[in-house]
């Protein structure tokens, strides 16, 4: 591909505080480029950006792009944004973030790109921990905050990169993976892909872009179908729950609600005993995938458990926020019915809790309308369910769908138009022994923090 960084000196980021922009800023700053950026809201990420000596403009104005010879923006930036308008009118090269990310991955000899409908952030985080445990100075672009790297990204000096590969809008087709991981393929983003066949076809193209090794879930039929349709003719490594795969777990033992041990098996041979500190059977599988990918990239067996036993989860992935008078508040990114079901089944299996509350913010009208019954089934796993209004994000409600429609399909479900009403209801009705889980990929985490505040006011 064309190296559009060649000859560039000043790169400006519109929306530099975004979780996807920050890692790219880290990497380019480490390579000596002069960076500026803008954003509308003060965040911890912006503080980290400024700590690198990068100038940040608050508010987005046309004059902010002055002097830049490359301008990067995210898909979330609206077409009427004054900086984006000025950038396009200036004649300066202007690119969406995914195009820059693709170029950056091409500059690493071992770019490990983690894809799949569910589990990308957790698996990418686990991989990062394994490489760090081996002393590899890797670069990383992760879809959530990871304590070990103090954010969502890292700029390293080695030829290893871990990159989360998102399928939405075919973003991952801009990447140049040396090693690709496919965790699973499930019905999601059908507002964009329209059909499962189209979604699987995109994963097939992702396989074709991979140069060296595919690490795939051999138990997932959609994944196997997508891989079989590809022209990839190099090594394919399978992982899964069963012994038909090259890598799989055996002797799984739940030590505590938040710790699980298992034997990592390769073709019938035990490699090591692994300990993970994130709950749920799905996270055992994520750990197996991370181990398989790490070994494929050259990691030593000894670094697998050394890295995983220090991983206690990524931000917004079953993240425990507080425990007040026996009431535990957890925040989770789950926003697809399969993810919600996995999270709630994990919570229900924990022995320390009497009731599980699911506080869900539906995301996009299309997903809510298309998967309405699946959402109802998944949420019904919880003992109590509370819904916020649907976060439309990029969509208008042409589907004429509302949270009240979903609530009507769930026994005892409540819904409220504002976050404050949701938080007040939950805080007033929660009891000792309850786990409250906020679920969604929008801003429902604000409800979790508000519930925490209300519980502290009530009991402390």
N, C-alpha and C positions, 0 to 999 in steps of 0.2 A: 504494500500500500504506500501511498505518498506520505513522506515524512513531513507533515505540515509544521512540525516544531523546528525544522531546520532553518536557521537564520533568524529565528524569533528571539527577542530579548525581553519584551514586556508583555505579560499575559494577564488579562483582567478576567475575573470570575464574577458573573452576575449571580448573586445568591451563594456567596462563598461559605456561608455558615451551614449549608446543607450537609447531611451526613455522607452523601456521595461525593460532594465537592471537596470536602476537607482532606481526605486521603490523597487526592490528586494534587492538591495544593502542597501537601507535605512532600510528595515525591518530586514534583517539579522544583520546589524551593531547594531541596537537597541537591539538585543537579545544577543549581546556579542561576535559574531564571529569576528575573525580577517580577514579582507578583503584586497585584492590587486586587481588591474585591469590594463588593457592596452587599448589604443585606438590610432587612427592615426591622429585625428584632435582635436584641441583645441575648446571647446564649453563652453557655459554657464553651461551646465549640468556637465561637468568635473570640473568646478570651485566649483559647489555644492558638488560633490563627495569629492574633496580634503578638503572642509571645514569641513567635518565629520572626518578628520584625516586619510582618506584612501589613501594609496600610489598608485599613478597612473604612469605607464610607458608609455611614448610616443613612438610609434612604437611598432610593435609586433615581438618579438624575442623569441627563444626557452628558453633562460635563465630566462625569466620573470615568468615562472611557478614554479620556484624553491621553494620548501618548502610547496607547496599547497597539501592538501589532498582531495580536491574536486575542479573541474574546470568546469566552466559554459561558454557556448558559445551561440551565437544567430544563427538563420537559415541563417542570412545574411553573416556569416563567411564562406569563400570559403574553399574547402577541402584542398587546397595547402597552407593555412595559416600556417606559421612556428610554431606558438604557439599551434595550434590545432594538428598539426602533432606530435610535441613533447609531448603534453598531452596524445595522444593516445598511443604513444610508451612507455611512462613512466609507464603505468599500473595504474596510478591514476584514480579514478572514474571521468569520463568526461560525462557531461550531457548537453542537449540543454535546453535553458531557459524555454521553456514551461513545461518541466518536473519538474523543480524547482518551477515554479509558481504553478503547480498543488499541490505539496506537501505543499507549504505555505498556499494555500486556505484550505487545510484539517485541519489546526491547529486553525481555527476560528469556533466558534459555529454559527455565523451568517455571512456566506460568501454569499454576494449578487452578483451574476455574471450576467452581462448585455450582452445579445447577440442580433444578428440581422444583416441584411445586411446594414441597414442604421440607424444612430442615436446613436450608442453605446457610443461614447465619450461624446456627449452632455448630454445624459441621465445619464451616470455614474457621470458626473460632477454635474448635478442637484442633484442627490442623495447625493453626498458628501456634497454639500451645506446644504441640509436639515439636515443631521446628525450633521454637525458642528453647525448648528443653535440650535440644541437640546442639545449641549454640550457633544456629544459623541466623545470620543477620538478614532476615527476609523483609520484603515489602508486603503490605497487605491492604486490601480494600474490602471492608466487611460492612454488611448492612445493618449492624447494630453496634452499640458501644461495648468494648471489651476492656475489662479492667487491666489486663496484662499489658496492653498497649496504650492505655489511657485515652481511648477514643475509638473511632471507627476505622482508623488507618495507621499505617506505619511506613516510613521510608527507610529501606535497608540498603546495604552495599553489596549483597550477594546476588547470584543469578536466580534466586528463588522468589516467586511471588504467589501469594494466595489471593484469589479474587472471587468474590461472590458474583455469580452469573445469572442475572434475572431475565426471564423469558418475556416479560411484558413488553409489548411493542417491538418484539424481536431485538431488544437491546443486546442480548448475548451474541447475536450474529455479527456484532462489531468487534468481538474479542478474537484474540489469536492464541488459543490454548495449546500448550504442549501436552498437558494432561487434563482431561475433562472428567468430572464426576457427575453422574446423573443419579440422583437419589430416588426419584419417583416422578411420574407424570400423571397428574390428576386434573379433572375438569375445573379450570380456573381461567380468569381473564377471557372468558368467552365473549365478552363485549367487544374484544379486539379480534380474537381468533375465529369467532363464530361457531366453529365445530371442533370436535376432538381430533378429527383427521387433520385439520389445519395445524392444530397445536402440536400433534406428533410430528408433522412434517417439518415444523420449525426445529424441533429437537434433532431430527435427522440431519438437517443442515448444520446444526451446532456440532454434531458428530463429525461431519465432513470437514469442518474448519479445524479440527484437532489434528495435530501433527504426529503425536507419538503414542499415547496410551489412552484408552477409555476405561474408566472405573465405573461399573454400572450395577444397579440393583437387579440381580438375576431373578428375583422373585416377583418383580413388578412387570406384569404383562405389557403395559403400555410402553415402558422403557425398552424392553426386549424387542418389541415390534418396531420402535423408532430406530433402534440400532441396526436391526436386521435390514432395514430399508436403506441404510447408508452405504456409501462406497468406501468406508473406512476399512483399510486392509492391514492395519497394524495390530498391536496387542490389545486384547480386550480382557479385562480383569473383572470378575464378578464377586459381589458381596451379597449377603442376605441373611435371612434367619435360618435357612436350611443348608444341609450338607451338600446339596447339589452345586453350591457356589464354592469358589476358591477360598473366600474368607467368610467365617460365620462364628457366632457365639455359642458356647456350651456352658453348662453348669452355672446358669445365671442365678445369683443369690442377692436378694434385697436385704442389705445389712440394716439400713434405716430408711425412713421415708425419702431421704435425699441422698442416699448412697446405694449404688448397685455394683456388685463385682461379677465378673464373668471371665471365662477362658476364651482367649482369642485363638481360633483354630484356622490353620491354612492347610487345605487338602488333607484333613485328618490328623494333622500334627499340631500340638499345642505350642503356640509361640510365647505366650505370657499370660499372667493373670492380670486383668485390667480392673481398675476402680474408677468409677465416674461419680460425680457429685451433683448430677442433675437427674431428676426423677423421670420414670416412665420407660416402657419397653421401646418406644420410638427413639429414645436417646441412646439406648444400647446399640440400635441399628446405626444411628448417626456416628457413634464412636467406632463401630466396625468399618464404616465407610471412610472415616478419617484415617484410621490405621492403614487401610488398604491403599489409599491415595498417598499417604506419607511414605510407605514402603516403596511404592511405584516411583516416587520422586527421589529415592535413595536414602531415606531415613533409616537409622539403626533400630533394631528391635528394642533395645534398652531405652530408647527415648520415648516409646509409645506411652507406657504407663507413667513414666516420669513426667510427661507433659499433661496427660489426661487427669491424673490425680490432683493437679493444681488448678483444674478448670471447674469453676463453680457457677457457670452460666454466663450468657451474654445479657446485656440490658434488654428488658422487655421480653425475656424468654423464661417464663416461670420465675420471675424476679420477686423475691420476698421483700416487701417494703417495711412491714412492721408486725409486731406481735404484742397486742395490748389487751390485757385482761383475758387472755386465752382466745382472742379474735385475731386471726392472721390475714393480712392483706397481701395479695399477690397480683402482679401485673404480667400479662402475656400478650404477645403479638398475634396470636391465632385469629384468623379472620375468614378461613375457609371451613366448611363443615367438617372435613376430615381432620383438620388441625384442632378445631374446637373439641371434637369428640375425643381425640387423643389426649388433650390437656385435661379434660374433665374426667376421663376414665382414670388418668394418673392420679388426680386429686381424690377421687372417690376410693381409690385403692389404698390411700394413706390411712394408717391406723390411728393417727393422733387427732383426727377431726370427726365431728359428729355430723355436720351439715356442710355442703358446698354451695356457695352462691355463685352464679354466673351473671356477671354484669357486662352485657355485650352492646357494642356499638356497631350496627350493620354498616358495611362499607360498600358504596356504590349501589344505585338503584337496580342496575342490570343484574349484578350478582345476587342481590336479595330476591329479586323476582324469579330469576332462573333456578335458584337453588333453595327456594322457600321451604319446601318440605324437608330437605336435607338439613337445613339450619334448625328447623323445629325438632327433628329427631336428635340432633347432636346436643342442642341446648337442654333438652329434656333429661339428659343424664344428670344434670345438677338437681339439687333439692329445691333451690329457689332461683328464679330467673327474673332479671330486671333488664329492660332494654332502654337505650337512649334513642333519639331520633336517628334516622339513617344519615350517614355522612355521604353526600352526593359526590364530593370531590370534583372530578373533571366532567361530571354528567349533569344533565337536567332530568327532572323526573317525568320523562315521557312514558314511563312504565306505570304511572299512577299507583305506586306501591308505597306503603307506609309501615312504620314499626308496629302500628296497631294490627296490621294484617298478620304479621309474624306472631305477635303476642297472642292472638286469638287461637293459634294452633298449639300453644304450650299451656298445659294445666297450671293455673295459679300465677301465670306470668303477669308482671306489672311493666308499664312503660311510662316514661315522663318526657316532656318536651325539653327540659333543661338539665344540664349536668348537676346543678345545685339541688334540684328536686330528687334526682337519682341518688346523690350522695347522702342527702338528709334521710331519705327513706331507708337506705341500707344501714347507715350508722345507727338509726333509731331502732331497728329491728334485729340487728345482729346480736348473737349471744355467744358466751364463752364456748369454745369448741368449734366455732364456725371458721371456715376458710372462705374468704371473699376473693374471687378472681375477676379482674377486669380483662376483657377480651376484645381485641380489635387492632387494626393496623392504622387507625386514624389517631385522634387525640384523646381517646378514652382514658389514657394514663392519667389525665388530669383529674378524672373521677376518683381514681385510686388514691392520688395524693390528697384530694379533698376529704375522702372518707377517713384517711389516716389522721388528718387535722381534726376532724369532728370527733373521732374516737379519743384522741388525746385530750381534747377539751372536755369530753364527757367523763373520762376516767382518771386523768392525771392532773 
